[in-house]
Amino acid sequence: MSSTEAAVSTRPQARPARKKKSQVGYALAAIVACAAVGMFLGGLAVPLGLKWLFGIGFGIVLQRSRFCFTASLRDPVLTGSTSLTRAVIIAFIVATIGFTAIQLAPYLAGDPVPGNISPVGIHTAIGAMMFGIGMVIAGGCASGTLMRMGEGFMLQWLVIVFFVAGSVLGAYQYGWWTNAFIAGSPKIFLPNLLGYPLAFFGQLVLLGVLYILALRWEYRKL
C-alpha cells in the first residue's frame, strides 16, 4: 500500500448529515393551544381574547423581524450592521407622529396632555446604565428575551427569572428612589420649552440625521 493510500485509509470518515426533525407537529400543537387559550379568554371577556391575539401577533412580528433594542446598539459596533438601529429610529419617528396626533389638540386647548411625562434626573442615567449593562450581559432586552424564550434558548429562561426578581426588587425600593431622586427632579415637556412646531419638527430632523448617520456607518463598514 502506498503512503497516499495509507493516509486516505486512516483519514476519519465524514459523518453522514443528520436529518432535520420536522417541526410541523410542534407548530400544529402550538396553533391548537393558542386557539384554545384564545377561545377560553374570549369566553371570559372579549377584550382578553383580543389582547391574547394581539400578543401572539406581536410575538410573531418580533420573531420574524429579529427586533431587539440590545442588538440595535450592539450590532453597529460588533458587525457594522445598522438595520436594527434604523428600525428603532423609524419606530421613534412613527411614535413621534402618533403621540403628536394624540396630544396636539388637548395641548392647544390648554387641557392636560394625555400620557405620562416622567421626571428626568440622575436616576434616569443610573437606571439606563444599569439596564444597558444588564441587557448586554443577558444577550437581549425584554422583547428579545421573550422572543428567544419562545425559540427555546434556555439561557433566556434563566434571564427572565432574574428579570422578574429585579423588577420585584425595584418595585419594593421604588418609594426610596422616589423620595431621594424622582420627586425633586423636573418634568421636561419639549413643547412647553420650544413650542410644539419646533419640538415636533426638530425631533423628526434629529431622528432623520441619526438614520442617515447609521446608514453611512453601515456602508463604511462594508
Sequence and secondary structure as in RCSB ss.txt:
>XXXX:A:sequence
MSSTEAAVSTRPQARPARKKKSQVGYALAAIVACAAVGMFLGGLAVPLGLKWLFGIGFGIVLQRSRFCFTASLRD
PVLTGSTSLTRAVIIAFIVATIGFTAIQLAPYLAGDPVPGNISPVGIHTAIGAMMFGIGMVIAGGCASGTLMRMG
EGFMLQWLVIVFFVAGSVLGAYQYGWWTNAFIAGSPKIFLPNLLGYPLAFFGQLVLLGVLYILALRWEYRKL
>XXXX:A:secstr
  HHHHHHHHS            HHHHHHHHHHHHHHHHHHHHH HHHHHHHHHHHHHHHHHHHHT  HHHHHHH
HHHT   HHHHHHHHHHHHHHHHHHHHHHHHHHHT   SS   B SHHHHHHHHHHHHHHHHHTS HHHHHHHHH
HT HHHHHHHHHHHHHHHHHHHHHHHHIIIIITTS B  HHHHH HHHHHHHHHHHHHHHHHHHHHHHHHH 
